[in-house]
Amino acid sequence: MSRKSRQSVAPSRVRAQLLPDQSEALLRELHLISRDGKIHADTLRKLKQVNHLVGLVTPAMEDVLGRYPDPVVVDVGSGNAYLGFVLYELFLRQREGGRVLNVEARPDLTARAAERAQKLGFSRMEFQTSDIANARLPDRVHLVMALHACDTATDEALALALRARADHIAVVPCCQAELAQQLKAHKPAPDSPFSALTQHAWHRREFASHLTNVLRALTLEAHGYQVTVTELTGWEHSLKNELILGRRVHRESRPAMAKLEALLEQAGVTPALQRLLSAPRTDAAPPQG
């Protein structure tokens, strides 16, 4: 870790990053700030990302809280569950209903977060040790989130959310490498407009990353979601910075599906999300509602 990233940031700068009603006590318990209110520069970037994402999903939280007495929020690949803890404190702690389910594959992180939730009295925070693909969700899910799920883990999160027919979806993709390998193995025809986009390795990686997220957004639209794609934080905080938000508004969109199928055919790729959605279900039928 660089010396710059370990430099302490003054408490006044820390307080400027806090959301309304966000307590420093929780952030100290999460070790995001020190007992004297200071924070290291690298941790400040993490706090900014979490808080900015919370701000961007606030309309989704307000929507489900306004329509459902006991909404279920799912954070997959939750790591230390910073996002879940912040959401719980701001939106659910003072309510009688609502819960946050954190899904994380590493058992040490799950155990540590569960112990922390018990200590804080966050009784409706739940923790499940599982990879994303095998996560066990309740019958009804209202918001599914994934912050920096790497490569095809984002596709697993999206497939999980689509199969659960979540009202809202929020993902911050990371390290989209899969399609670059497919484009390298199956080069477009020389007369294809994609040929120049994939000729050089650097361009191929960048184009494949962009194409991955375009296809993800189109897939959400095809399945009935109104999609917004925006910047998470400033580029000085993270290069993995794209946020895809989806709100389910109808059952499906045939125009979006036609556009998706045409783009897949022209690009000559089969992303993980399409493979996951076309795979036969091994669990119960999808929830209704």
SVG drawing of the C-alpha trace seen along z (x, -y; Angstrom):
<svg xmlns="http://www.w3.org/2000/svg" viewBox="-48 -20 53 49">
<polyline fill="none" stroke="black" stroke-width="0.4" points="0.0,0.0 1.4,-3.4 2.3,-6.0 -0.2,-8.4 -3.1,-5.9 -2.1,-5.6 -2.2,-9.3 -4.9,-10.3 -7.7,-12.6 -8.9,-15.2 -12.2,-14.5 -13.8,-17.6 -13.2,-16.1 -14.7,-12.8 -17.8,-14.4 -18.3,-16.2 -18.7,-12.8 -21.3,-11.5 -24.9,-11.0 -27.8,-12.6 -28.5,-10.5 -25.3,-8.5 -23.6,-7.9 -19.8,-7.9 -20.4,-5.2 -21.3,-2.7 -18.4,-3.7 -16.0,-3.2 -17.5,0.2 -16.9,1.0 -13.3,-0.3 -14.0,-2.8 -13.0,-5.6 -10.7,-5.5 -11.8,-6.1 -10.6,-9.8 -12.7,-10.3 -9.8,-10.1 -9.6,-8.0 -6.9,-6.9 -7.2,-8.1 -7.8,-4.7 -10.6,-4.0 -12.1,-7.4 -12.4,-6.4 -14.2,-3.2 -16.5,-5.2 -17.3,-7.6 -18.1,-4.8 -20.5,-3.1 -22.2,-6.4 -22.5,-7.5 -24.1,-4.2 -26.5,-4.5 -27.5,-7.9 -28.2,-6.5 -30.3,-3.6 -32.2,-5.8 -35.1,-6.2 -35.3,-2.4 -35.3,-2.0 -38.0,-4.7 -40.1,-2.9 -40.0,0.5 -40.4,-0.9 -43.5,-2.8 -45.1,0.2 -44.1,3.2 -44.2,3.5 -41.4,6.1 -39.1,5.5 -36.1,7.8 -32.8,6.2 -30.1,8.6 -26.4,7.7 -24.5,10.4 -20.7,10.7 -21.1,8.5 -17.6,8.9 -17.5,7.1 -21.1,6.0 -20.3,2.3 -23.1,1.5 -25.7,3.6 -24.8,2.1 -25.1,-1.5 -28.5,-0.7 -29.8,1.0 -28.9,-2.0 -30.3,-4.6 -33.5,-2.9 -34.5,0.1 -33.2,-0.4 -36.1,-2.5 -38.7,-0.4 -40.5,2.7 -40.1,4.5 -37.6,5.0 -34.4,7.0 -31.0,7.1 -29.6,10.4 -25.9,10.4 -24.5,13.2 -20.7,13.8 -18.6,16.9 -15.9,16.4 -17.0,17.8 -14.6,15.7 -16.2,12.5 -19.7,13.9 -18.9,14.8 -17.3,11.5 -20.2,9.5 -22.8,11.6 -21.0,11.1 -20.8,7.3 -24.6,7.2 -25.4,9.0 -23.2,6.5 -25.0,3.5 -28.4,5.0 -29.1,5.1 -31.4,8.0 -32.9,8.1 -29.5,8.3 -29.0,11.9 -25.8,13.5 -25.4,16.4 -22.1,18.1 -22.5,19.0 -21.3,18.1 -23.7,15.9 -24.9,18.7 -26.0,20.9 -27.5,18.3 -30.8,19.1 -33.2,16.2 -36.6,15.7 -39.7,16.1 -39.9,12.3 -37.0,10.0 -37.3,6.3 -33.8,4.9 -30.7,6.9 -27.3,5.1 -23.7,6.1 -20.8,3.7 -17.7,4.6 -18.7,8.2 -15.7,9.2 -16.1,10.3 -18.9,12.9 -19.9,12.6 -21.9,9.5 -23.7,11.7 -24.5,14.2 -25.9,11.3 -28.0,10.1 -29.3,13.6 -30.2,14.1 -32.1,10.8 -33.9,11.5 -35.0,15.0 -36.2,13.6 -38.1,10.8 -36.6,8.2 -38.3,4.8 -35.0,3.1 -31.4,4.0 -28.2,2.1 -24.8,3.4 -21.4,1.9 -19.6,4.2 -15.9,4.9 -13.1,6.4 -15.2,7.4 -12.8,9.8 -14.9,12.6 -15.9,11.1 -12.4,10.0 -11.4,13.7 -14.4,14.6 -13.6,11.8 -10.0,12.9 -11.0,16.5 -13.7,15.7 -12.6,12.7 -15.2,10.8 -15.1,11.0 -12.8,8.5 -15.8,6.6 -17.6,6.5 -17.8,3.1 -16.6,4.9 -13.3,5.8 -11.6,2.5 -12.9,2.4 -11.1,5.7 -8.0,5.5 -5.7,4.3 -5.5,6.0 -6.0,2.8 -9.0,1.8 -10.4,5.3 -10.3,5.3 -11.8,1.8 -14.5,2.5 -15.3,5.9 -15.7,4.3 -18.1,1.7 -20.0,4.3 -20.4,6.4 -22.2,3.7 -24.3,2.6 -25.5,6.2 -26.3,6.3 -28.4,3.2 -30.2,4.4 -30.9,7.7 -32.5,5.9 -34.6,3.9 -35.7,7.0 -36.9,8.5 -39.0,5.5 -36.7,3.1 -36.4,-0.6 -32.6,-1.0 -30.3,-3.9 -26.6,-3.7 -24.5,-6.3 -21.2,-7.1 -20.8,-5.9 -18.1,-8.3 -15.4,-10.5 -12.6,-8.7 -10.1,-9.7 -11.8,-7.2 -12.2,-4.2 -11.7,-3.1 -14.4,-0.5 -17.0,-3.2 -20.2,-2.2 -23.5,-1.8 -26.4,0.0 -29.7,-0.6 -32.9,1.3 -36.5,0.9 -39.0,3.5 -41.9,1.8 -43.4,4.6 -43.0,8.2 -40.8,7.9 -39.9,5.6 -39.9,7.2 -38.1,4.3 -35.3,4.5 -35.1,8.3 -34.9,7.9 -32.1,5.3 -30.3,7.6 -30.5,10.6 -29.3,8.6 -26.3,7.2 -25.3,10.6 -25.4,12.0 -23.4,9.2 -20.8,9.3 -20.6,13.1 -20.4,13.4 -22.4,15.4 -22.0,13.6 -22.3,15.4 -25.6,13.7 -27.3,15.2 -25.9,18.6 -27.1,18.4 -30.6,17.2 -31.0,20.0 -29.8,22.7 -32.6,25.0 -33.8,24.2 -32.9,26.7 -34.9,25.1 -38.6,24.2 -40.6,22.1 -39.9,18.4 -41.8,16.4 -45.0,14.6 -45.8,10.9"/>
</svg>
